[in-house]
């Protein structure tokens, strides 16, 4: 049985689990679309958080023999972020018609990967989250979402498509990743401000909002509406 303290502290993990269940239950709606691997990303997110919690909480669970690094879990989040961003860059490249926008997304992907590579020169990815690279990649993802909506305008399609799963996913991503990088960088560079304004709680609320929007998309989405 999960303790109430664990649930209270990590309630967002339950949201991941619920979203994963609903994504699988509605998979027939989008199994042959650009989002066909989305449930895998959600599952990866959930299990990555569980593993991160275990490493952070229990000394006997560690990636390193050195006691100094026994509770360090940043490396799994750095790897996760690269996979997560590349997945969505690929998704938007698949969905966009405008060839110039496609090239911009390819350039964005390269910039994101270079940001992580360059960050490893100045930061140890085993000891800390590569938060500057994460911020750059986040805003590049927002840029890709904007290109997606601009492409829809050019294709003379409605921007608000309540039965299109991609609409809800895009809204969720643009809301979360417009704000998340600012909060996250503050957490690593100005811890007093992070604690003063309880940004940890703000971040978790934003996570819940994003995943609720994903859930709405899975439930309201219709197979023929996806594009």
Secondary structure, DSSP 8 states (H G I E B T S, - for coil): ---HHHHHHSHHHHHHHHHHHHHHHTGGGTTTSTTTTHHHHHHHHHHHHHHHHHHHH-TTS-S-SSGGGTT--HHHHHHHHHHHHHHHHHHHHHH---HHHHHHHHHHHHHHHHHHHHHHHHS-TTTS--HHHHHHHHHHHHHHHHHHHHHHHHTT--S--TT-HHHHHHHHHHHHHHHHHHHHHHHHH-HHHHHHTTHHHHHHHHHHHHHHHHHHHHHH--GGG--
